[in-house]
Amino acid sequence: MVKFLLWCVLLFFCWPLALIALVLYPIVWVLLLPFRIVGIAVEGALGLVWALVTLPARLLRAL
């Protein structure tokens, strides 16, 4: 909702720039999608490593 309101303000002040942003937003989103996927994969791998490193401490705490 905030993005839409900001776009409306931009449309009011500078409509050509708002139309360019409206066209380019989906293109930029598609271009950045692989980086998001890699980020999710790296976050999962680091979470797994963290779980393996802290496993002995969690096992000792449970006893």
PDB file with SEQRES, HELIX, SHEET and CRYST1 records, atoms N, CA, C and O in Angstrom:
SEQRES   1 A   63  MET VAL LYS PHE LEU LEU TRP CYS VAL LEU LEU PHE PHE          
SEQRES   2 A   63  CYS TRP PRO LEU ALA LEU ILE ALA LEU VAL LEU TYR PRO          
SEQRES   3 A   63  ILE VAL TRP VAL LEU LEU LEU PRO PHE ARG ILE VAL GLY          
SEQRES   4 A   63  ILE ALA VAL GLU GLY ALA LEU GLY LEU VAL TRP ALA LEU          
SEQRES   5 A   63  VAL THR LEU PRO ALA ARG LEU LEU ARG ALA LEU                  
HELIX    1 AA1 VAL A    2  PHE A   13  1                                  12    
HELIX    2 AA2 TRP A   15  ALA A   62  1                                  48    
CRYST1    1.000    1.000    1.000  90.00  90.00  90.00 P 1           1          
ATOM      1  N   MET A   1       0.823  -1.183   0.000  1.00  0.00           N  
ATOM      2  CA  MET A   1       0.000   0.000   0.000  1.00  0.00           C  
ATOM      3  C   MET A   1       0.873   1.255   0.000  1.00  0.00           C  
ATOM      4  O   MET A   1       0.563   2.247  -0.661  1.00  0.00           O  
ATOM      5  N   VAL A   2       1.965   1.189   0.752  1.00  0.00           N  
ATOM      6  CA  VAL A   2       2.860   2.348   0.821  1.00  0.00           C  
ATOM      7  C   VAL A   2       3.496   2.602  -0.542  1.00  0.00           C  
ATOM      8  O   VAL A   2       3.648   3.750  -0.960  1.00  0.00           O  
ATOM      9  N   LYS A   3       3.868   1.516  -1.235  1.00  0.00           N  
ATOM     10  CA  LYS A   3       4.469   1.687  -2.565  1.00  0.00           C  
ATOM     11  C   LYS A   3       3.484   2.348  -3.520  1.00  0.00           C  
ATOM     12  O   LYS A   3       3.865   3.193  -4.330  1.00  0.00           O  
ATOM     13  N   PHE A   4       2.225   1.961  -3.421  1.00  0.00           N  
ATOM     14  CA  PHE A   4       1.210   2.552  -4.288  1.00  0.00           C  
ATOM     15  C   PHE A   4       1.021   4.034  -3.975  1.00  0.00           C  
ATOM     16  O   PHE A   4       0.900   4.847  -4.891  1.00  0.00           O  
ATOM     17  N   LEU A   5       0.995   4.389  -2.701  1.00  0.00           N  
ATOM     18  CA  LEU A   5       0.842   5.800  -2.329  1.00  0.00           C  
ATOM     19  C   LEU A   5       2.044   6.625  -2.785  1.00  0.00           C  
ATOM     20  O   LEU A   5       1.884   7.747  -3.265  1.00  0.00           O  
ATOM     21  N   LEU A   6       3.240   6.071  -2.635  1.00  0.00           N  
ATOM     22  CA  LEU A   6       4.425   6.780  -3.123  1.00  0.00           C  
ATOM     23  C   LEU A   6       4.381   6.947  -4.635  1.00  0.00           C  
ATOM     24  O   LEU A   6       4.788   7.979  -5.169  1.00  0.00           O  
ATOM     25  N   TRP A   7       3.880   5.915  -5.323  1.00  0.00           N  
ATOM     26  CA  TRP A   7       3.762   6.019  -6.772  1.00  0.00           C  
ATOM     27  C   TRP A   7       2.735   7.087  -7.153  1.00  0.00           C  
ATOM     28  O   TRP A   7       2.937   7.812  -8.127  1.00  0.00           O  
ATOM     29  N   CYS A   8       1.655   7.192  -6.413  1.00  0.00           N  
ATOM     30  CA  CYS A   8       0.649   8.228  -6.686  1.00  0.00           C  
ATOM     31  C   CYS A   8       1.235   9.625  -6.494  1.00  0.00           C  
ATOM     32  O   CYS A   8       0.951  10.533  -7.275  1.00  0.00           O  
ATOM     33  N   VAL A   9       2.043   9.793  -5.465  1.00  0.00           N  
ATOM     34  CA  VAL A   9       2.706  11.083  -5.250  1.00  0.00           C  
ATOM     35  C   VAL A   9       3.657  11.378  -6.397  1.00  0.00           C  
ATOM     36  O   VAL A   9       3.706  12.504  -6.893  1.00  0.00           O  
ATOM     37  N   LEU A  10       4.413  10.371  -6.821  1.00  0.00           N  
ATOM     38  CA  LEU A  10       5.319  10.549  -7.947  1.00  0.00           C  
ATOM     39  C   LEU A  10       4.541  10.867  -9.219  1.00  0.00           C  
ATOM     40  O   LEU A  10       4.975  11.687 -10.029  1.00  0.00           O  
ATOM     41  N   LEU A  11       3.394  10.219  -9.393  1.00  0.00           N  
ATOM     42  CA  LEU A  11       2.548  10.492 -10.552  1.00  0.00           C  
ATOM     43  C   LEU A  11       2.068  11.929 -10.553  1.00  0.00           C  
ATOM     44  O   LEU A  11       1.984  12.558 -11.608  1.00  0.00           O  
ATOM     45  N   PHE A  12       1.755  12.451  -9.387  1.00  0.00           N  
ATOM     46  CA  PHE A  12       1.287  13.826  -9.280  1.00  0.00           C  
ATOM     47  C   PHE A  12       2.386  14.824  -9.611  1.00  0.00           C  
ATOM     48  O   PHE A  12       2.142  15.811 -10.304  1.00  0.00           O  
ATOM     49  N   PHE A  13       3.597  14.571  -9.117  1.00  0.00           N  
ATOM     50  CA  PHE A  13       4.688  15.519  -9.305  1.00  0.00           C  
ATOM     51  C   PHE A  13       5.414  15.360 -10.637  1.00  0.00           C  
ATOM     52  O   PHE A  13       5.791  16.352 -11.260  1.00  0.00           O  
ATOM     53  N   CYS A  14       5.610  14.129 -11.073  1.00  0.00           N  
ATOM     54  CA  CYS A  14       6.379  13.897 -12.299  1.00  0.00           C  
ATOM     55  C   CYS A  14       5.828  12.658 -12.990  1.00  0.00           C  
ATOM     56  O   CYS A  14       6.338  11.555 -12.795  1.00  0.00           O  
ATOM     57  N   TRP A  15       4.795  12.837 -13.791  1.00  0.00           N  
ATOM     58  CA  TRP A  15       4.116  11.683 -14.368  1.00  0.00           C  
ATOM     59  C   TRP A  15       4.965  10.872 -15.340  1.00  0.00           C  
ATOM     60  O   TRP A  15       4.787   9.655 -15.391  1.00  0.00           O  
ATOM     61  N   PRO A  16       5.893  11.470 -16.129  1.00  0.00           N  
ATOM     62  CA  PRO A  16       6.709  10.600 -16.998  1.00  0.00           C  
ATOM     63  C   PRO A  16       7.593   9.630 -16.201  1.00  0.00           C  
ATOM     64  O   PRO A  16       7.746   8.466 -16.572  1.00  0.00           O  
ATOM     65  N   LEU A  17       8.163  10.122 -15.114  1.00  0.00           N  
ATOM     66  CA  LEU A  17       8.996   9.262 -14.282  1.00  0.00           C  
ATOM     67  C   LEU A  17       8.160   8.171 -13.625  1.00  0.00           C  
ATOM     68  O   LEU A  17       8.630   7.043 -13.471  1.00  0.00           O  
ATOM     69  N   ALA A  18       6.948   8.484 -13.242  1.00  0.00           N  
ATOM     70  CA  ALA A  18       6.061   7.491 -12.641  1.00  0.00           C  
ATOM     71  C   ALA A  18       5.697   6.403 -13.652  1.00  0.00           C  
ATOM     72  O   ALA A  18       5.631   5.229 -13.286  1.00  0.00           O  
ATOM     73  N   LEU A  19       5.465   6.757 -14.885  1.00  0.00           N  
ATOM     74  CA  LEU A  19       5.141   5.768 -15.907  1.00  0.00           C  
ATOM     75  C   LEU A  19       6.343   4.891 -16.231  1.00  0.00           C  
ATOM     76  O   LEU A  19       6.197   3.690 -16.461  1.00  0.00           O  
ATOM     77  N   ILE A  20       7.532   5.490 -16.251  1.00  0.00           N  
ATOM     78  CA  ILE A  20       8.751   4.707 -16.474  1.00  0.00           C  
ATOM     79  C   ILE A  20       8.953   3.722 -15.314  1.00  0.00           C  
ATOM     80  O   ILE A  20       9.318   2.566 -15.529  1.00  0.00           O  
ATOM     81  N   ALA A  21       8.715   4.190 -14.092  1.00  0.00           N  
ATOM     82  CA  ALA A  21       8.846   3.306 -12.927  1.00  0.00           C  
ATOM     83  C   ALA A  21       7.828   2.178 -12.989  1.00  0.00           C  
ATOM     84  O   ALA A  21       8.128   1.048 -12.605  1.00  0.00           O  
ATOM     85  N   LEU A  22       6.642   2.472 -13.463  1.00  0.00           N  
ATOM     86  CA  LEU A  22       5.592   1.455 -13.573  1.00  0.00           C  
ATOM     87  C   LEU A  22       5.976   0.374 -14.574  1.00  0.00           C  
ATOM     88  O   LEU A  22       5.643  -0.796 -14.384  1.00  0.00           O  
ATOM     89  N   VAL A  23       6.669   0.756 -15.629  1.00  0.00           N  
ATOM     90  CA  VAL A  23       7.089  -0.212 -16.651  1.00  0.00           C  
ATOM     91  C   VAL A  23       8.327  -0.984 -16.196  1.00  0.00           C  
ATOM     92  O   VAL A  23       8.425  -2.187 -16.439  1.00  0.00           O  
ATOM     93  N   LEU A  24       9.260  -0.316 -15.547  1.00  0.00           N  
ATOM     94  CA  LEU A  24      10.527  -0.944 -15.179  1.00  0.00           C  
ATOM     95  C   LEU A  24      10.454  -1.799 -13.916  1.00  0.00           C  
ATOM     96  O   LEU A  24      11.301  -2.673 -13.731  1.00  0.00           O  
ATOM     97  N   TYR A  25       9.470  -1.577 -13.039  1.00  0.00           N  
ATOM     98  CA  TYR A  25       9.391  -2.314 -11.780  1.00  0.00           C  
ATOM     99  C   TYR A  25       9.311  -3.832 -11.987  1.00  0.00           C  
ATOM    100  O   TYR A  25      10.055  -4.561 -11.330  1.00  0.00           O  
ATOM    101  N   PRO A  26       8.439  -4.339 -12.872  1.00  0.00           N  
ATOM    102  CA  PRO A  26       8.418  -5.803 -13.058  1.00  0.00           C  
ATOM    103  C   PRO A  26       9.706  -6.357 -13.662  1.00  0.00           C  
ATOM    104  O   PRO A  26      10.111  -7.475 -13.344  1.00  0.00           O  
ATOM    105  N   ILE A  27      10.341  -5.589 -14.520  1.00  0.00           N  
ATOM    106  CA  ILE A  27      11.590  -6.044 -15.139  1.00  0.00           C  
ATOM    107  C   ILE A  27      12.688  -6.155 -14.084  1.00  0.00           C  
ATOM    108  O   ILE A  27      13.427  -7.140 -14.056  1.00  0.00           O  
ATOM    109  N   VAL A  28      12.795  -5.162 -13.230  1.00  0.00           N  
ATOM    110  CA  VAL A  28      13.797  -5.185 -12.166  1.00  0.00           C  
ATOM    111  C   VAL A  28      13.502  -6.319 -11.195  1.00  0.00           C  
ATOM    112  O   VAL A  28      14.423  -6.982 -10.717  1.00  0.00           O  
ATOM    113  N   TRP A  29      12.213  -6.550 -10.897  1.00  0.00           N  
ATOM    114  CA  TRP A  29      11.837  -7.633  -9.992  1.00  0.00           C  
ATOM    115  C   TRP A  29      12.271  -8.986 -10.549  1.00  0.00           C  
ATOM    116  O   TRP A  29      12.785  -9.823  -9.806  1.00  0.00           O  
ATOM    117  N   VAL A  30      12.071  -9.209 -11.838  1.00  0.00           N  
ATOM    118  CA  VAL A  30      12.468 -10.482 -12.466  1.00  0.00           C  
ATOM    119  C   VAL A  30      13.990 -10.618 -12.490  1.00  0.00           C  
ATOM    120  O   VAL A  30      14.518 -11.714 -12.303  1.00  0.00           O  
ATOM    121  N   LEU A  31      14.692  -9.515 -12.720  1.00  0.00           N  
ATOM    122  CA  LEU A  31      16.153  -9.578 -12.737  1.00  0.00           C  
ATOM    123  C   LEU A  31      16.728  -9.875 -11.353  1.00  0.00           C  
ATOM    124  O   LEU A  31      17.770 -10.521 -11.250  1.00  0.00           O  
ATOM    125  N   LEU A  32      16.072  -9.420 -10.295  1.00  0.00           N  
ATOM    126  CA  LEU A  32      16.581  -9.636  -8.942  1.00  0.00           C  
ATOM    127  C   LEU A  32      16.126 -10.956  -8.338  1.00  0.00           C  
ATOM    128  O   LEU A  32      16.612 -11.335  -7.273  1.00  0.00           O  
ATOM    129  N   LEU A  33      15.217 -11.662  -8.978  1.00  0.00           N  
ATOM    130  CA  LEU A  33      14.690 -12.920  -8.451  1.00  0.00           C  
ATOM    131  C   LEU A  33      15.767 -13.980  -8.212  1.00  0.00           C  
ATOM    132  O   LEU A  33      15.725 -14.635  -7.171  1.00  0.00           O  
ATOM    133  N   PRO A  34      16.726 -14.184  -9.113  1.00  0.00           N  
ATOM    134  CA  PRO A  34      17.775 -15.186  -8.828  1.00  0.00           C  
ATOM    135  C   PRO A  34      18.581 -14.866  -7.572  1.00  0.00           C  
ATOM    136  O   PRO A  34      18.989 -15.778  -6.852  1.00  0.00           O  
ATOM    137  N   PHE A  35      18.816 -13.584  -7.302  1.00  0.00           N  
ATOM    138  CA  PHE A  35      19.560 -13.214  -6.098  1.00  0.00           C  
ATOM    139  C   PHE A  35      18.760 -13.551  -4.845  1.00  0.00           C  
ATOM    140  O   PHE A  35      19.337 -13.946  -3.832  1.00  0.00           O  
ATOM    141  N   ARG A  36      17.437 -13.400  -4.903  1.00  0.00           N  
ATOM    142  CA  ARG A  36      16.607 -13.774  -3.762  1.00  0.00           C  
ATOM    143  C   ARG A  36      16.656 -15.275  -3.530  1.00  0.00           C  
ATOM    144  O   ARG A  36      16.729 -15.729  -2.389  1.00  0.00           O  
ATOM    145  N   ILE A  37      16.616 -16.044  -4.607  1.00  0.00           N  
ATOM    146  CA  ILE A  37      16.667 -17.503  -4.490  1.00  0.00           C  
ATOM    147  C   ILE A  37      18.003 -17.947  -3.905  1.00  0.00           C  
ATOM    148  O   ILE A  37      18.041 -18.826  -3.044  1.00  0.00           O  
ATOM    149  N   VAL A  38      19.095 -17.346  -4.365  1.00  0.00           N  
ATOM    150  CA  VAL A  38      20.417 -17.666  -3.820  1.00  0.00           C  
ATOM    151  C   VAL A  38      20.484 -17.270  -2.344  1.00  0.00           C  
ATOM    152  O   VAL A  38      21.068 -17.995  -1.538  1.00  0.00           O  
ATOM    153  N   GLY A  39      19.902 -16.146  -1.987  1.00  0.00           N  
ATOM    154  CA  GLY A  39      19.887 -15.711  -0.593  1.00  0.00           C  
ATOM    155  C   GLY A  39      19.151 -16.692   0.294  1.00  0.00           C  
ATOM    156  O   GLY A  39      19.597 -16.978   1.405  1.00  0.00           O  
ATOM    157  N   ILE A  40      18.025 -17.213  -0.184  1.00  0.00           N  
ATOM    158  CA  ILE A  40      17.272 -18.198   0.588  1.00  0.00           C  
ATOM    159  C   ILE A  40      18.098 -19.473   0.767  1.00  0.00           C  
ATOM    160  O   ILE A  40      18.113 -20.062   1.849  1.00  0.00           O  
ATOM    161  N   ALA A  41      18.785 -19.898  -0.300  1.00  0.00           N  
ATOM    162  CA  ALA A  41      19.601 -21.112  -0.221  1.00  0.00           C  
ATOM    163  C   ALA A  41      20.782 -20.928   0.735  1.00  0.00           C  
ATOM    164  O   ALA A  41      21.090 -21.824   1.521  1.00  0.00           O  
ATOM    165  N   VAL A  42      21.433 -19.785   0.671  1.00  0.00           N  
ATOM    166  CA  VAL A  42      22.572 -19.527   1.561  1.00  0.00           C  
ATOM    167  C   VAL A  42      22.100 -19.439   3.004  1.00  0.00           C  
ATOM    168  O   VAL A  42      22.768 -19.948   3.904  1.00  0.00           O  
ATOM    169  N   GLU A  43      20.961 -18.800   3.236  1.00  0.00           N  
ATOM    170  CA  GLU A  43      20.432 -18.711   4.591  1.00  0.00           C  
ATOM    171  C   GLU A  43      20.115 -20.098   5.148  1.00  0.00           C  
ATOM    172  O   GLU A  43      20.372 -20.369   6.321  1.00  0.00           O  
ATOM    173  N   GLY A  44      19.565 -20.967   4.320  1.00  0.00           N  
ATOM    174  CA  GLY A  44      19.286 -22.333   4.759  1.00  0.00           C  
ATOM    175  C   GLY A  44      20.548 -23.101   5.058  1.00  0.00           C  
ATOM    176  O   GLY A  44      20.606 -23.831   6.047  1.00  0.00           O  
ATOM    177  N   ALA A  45      21.567 -22.953   4.222  1.00  0.00           N  
ATOM    178  CA  ALA A  45      22.835 -23.656   4.450  1.00  0.00           C  
ATOM    179  C   ALA A  45      23.512 -23.160   5.721  1.00  0.00           C  
ATOM    180  O   ALA A  45      24.041 -23.962   6.490  1.00  0.00           O  
ATOM    181  N   LEU A  46      23.503 -21.852   5.953  1.00  0.00           N  
ATOM    182  CA  LEU A  46      24.103 -21.324   7.182  1.00  0.00           C  
ATOM    183  C   LEU A  46      23.305 -21.736   8.409  1.00  0.00           C  
ATOM    184  O   LEU A  46      23.882 -21.964   9.472  1.00  0.00           O  
ATOM    185  N   GLY A  47      21.994 -21.834   8.280  1.00  0.00           N  
ATOM    186  CA  GLY A  47      21.184 -22.325   9.389  1.00  0.00           C  
ATOM    187  C   GLY A  47      21.507 -23.770   9.723  1.00  0.00           C  
ATOM    188  O   GLY A  47      21.552 -24.147  10.894  1.00  0.00           O  
ATOM    189  N   LEU A  48      21.731 -24.575   8.697  1.00  0.00           N  
ATOM    190  CA  LEU A  48      22.110 -25.973   8.927  1.00  0.00           C  
ATOM    191  C   LEU A  48      23.465 -26.067   9.618  1.00  0.00           C  
ATOM    192  O   LEU A  48      23.629 -26.844  10.559  1.00  0.00           O  
ATOM    193  N   VAL A  49      24.432 -25.285   9.163  1.00  0.00           N  
ATOM    194  CA  VAL A  49      25.766 -25.289   9.791  1.00  0.00           C  
ATOM    195  C   VAL A  49      25.659 -24.834  11.242  1.00  0.00           C  
ATOM    196  O   VAL A  49      26.296 -25.415  12.121  1.00  0.00           O  
ATOM    197  N   TRP A  50      24.856 -23.798  11.504  1.00  0.00           N  
ATOM    198  CA  TRP A  50      24.693 -23.299  12.871  1.00  0.00           C  
ATOM    199  C   TRP A  50      24.046 -24.368  13.753  1.00  0.00           C  
ATOM    200  O   TRP A  50      24.433 -24.540  14.909  1.00  0.00           O  
ATOM    201  N   ALA A  51      23.072 -25.077  13.213  1.00  0.00           N  
ATOM    202  CA  ALA A  51      22.419 -26.138  13.987  1.00  0.00           C  
ATOM    203  C   ALA A  51      23.398 -27.259  14.297  1.00  0.00           C  
ATOM    204  O   ALA A  51      23.365 -27.813  15.396  1.00  0.00           O  
ATOM    205  N   LEU A  52      24.268 -27.604  13.358  1.00  0.00           N  
ATOM    206  CA  LEU A  52      25.251 -28.655  13.604  1.00  0.00           C  
ATOM    207  C   LEU A  52      26.309 -28.224  14.619  1.00  0.00           C  
ATOM    208  O   LEU A  52      26.767 -29.032  15.427  1.00  0.00           O  
ATOM    209  N   VAL A  53      26.693 -26.959  14.575  1.00  0.00           N  
ATOM    210  CA  VAL A  53      27.704 -26.460  15.513  1.00  0.00           C  
ATOM    211  C   VAL A  53      27.138 -26.402  16.927  1.00  0.00           C  
ATOM    212  O   VAL A  53      27.839 -26.728  17.885  1.00  0.00           O  
ATOM    213  N   THR A  54      25.897 -25.998  17.068  1.00  0.00           N  
ATOM    214  CA  THR A  54      25.323 -25.844  18.404  1.00  0.00           C  
ATOM    215  C   THR A  54      24.643 -27.110  18.911  1.00  0.00           C  
ATOM    216  O   THR A  54      24.100 -27.111  20.016  1.00  0.00           O  
ATOM    217  N   LEU A  55      24.659 -28.175  18.139  1.00  0.00           N  
ATOM    218  CA  LEU A  55      24.007 -29.418  18.554  1.00  0.00           C  
ATOM    219  C   LEU A  55      24.581 -29.985  19.849  1.00  0.00           C  
ATOM    220  O   LEU A  55      23.796 -30.358  20.721  1.00  0.00           O  
ATOM    221  N   PRO A  56      25.893 -30.076  20.033  1.00  0.00           N  
ATOM    222  CA  PRO A  56      26.405 -30.630  21.300  1.00  0.00           C  
ATOM    223  C   PRO A  56      25.958 -29.820  22.524  1.00  0.00           C  
ATOM    224  O   PRO A  56      25.626 -30.391  23.563  1.00  0.00           O  
ATOM    225  N   ALA A  57      25.953 -28.511  22.397  1.00  0.00           N  
ATOM    226  CA  ALA A  57      25.536 -27.684  23.524  1.00  0.00           C  
ATOM    227  C   ALA A  57      24.065 -27.890  23.832  1.00  0.00           C  
ATOM    228  O   ALA A  57      23.681 -27.924  25.001  1.00  0.00           O  
ATOM    229  N   ARG A  58      23.248 -28.027  22.825  1.00  0.00           N  
ATOM    230  CA  ARG A  58      21.820 -28.249  23.052  1.00  0.00           C  
ATOM    231  C   ARG A  58      21.567 -29.630  23.646  1.00  0.00           C  
ATOM    232  O   ARG A  58      20.665 -29.800  24.466  1.00  0.00           O  
ATOM    233  N   LEU A  59      22.361 -30.619  23.234  1.00  0.00           N  
ATOM    234  CA  LEU A  59      22.215 -31.947  23.814  1.00  0.00           C  
ATOM    235  C   LEU A  59      22.628 -31.979  25.274  1.00  0.00           C  
ATOM    236  O   LEU A  59      21.964 -32.615  26.094  1.00  0.00           O  
ATOM    237  N   LEU A  60      23.736 -31.286  25.614  1.00  0.00           N  
ATOM    238  CA  LEU A  60      24.169 -31.231  26.999  1.00  0.00           C  
ATOM    239  C   LEU A  60      23.195 -30.453  27.881  1.00  0.00           C  
ATOM    240  O   LEU A  60      23.001 -30.803  29.045  1.00  0.00           O  
ATOM    241  N   ARG A  61      22.592 -29.418  27.347  1.00  0.00           N  
ATOM    242  CA  ARG A  61      21.629 -28.626  28.084  1.00  0.00           C  
ATOM    243  C   ARG A  61      20.362 -29.436  28.360  1.00  0.00           C  
ATOM    244  O   ARG A  61      19.712 -29.237  29.387  1.00  0.00           O  
ATOM    245  N   ALA A  62      20.012 -30.338  27.460  1.00  0.00           N  
ATOM    246  CA  ALA A  62      18.799 -31.140  27.621  1.00  0.00           C  
ATOM    247  C   ALA A  62      18.952 -32.194  28.700  1.00  0.00           C  
ATOM    248  O   ALA A  62      17.958 -32.675  29.244  1.00  0.00           O  
ATOM    249  N   LEU A  63      20.199 -32.563  29.019  1.00  0.00           N  
ATOM    250  CA  LEU A  63      20.424 -33.620  30.021  1.00  0.00           C  
ATOM    251  C   LEU A  63      20.290 -33.106  31.404  1.00  0.00           C  
ATOM    252  O   LEU A  63      20.448 -33.864  32.361  1.00  0.00           O  
TER     253      LEU A  63                                                      
END                                                                             
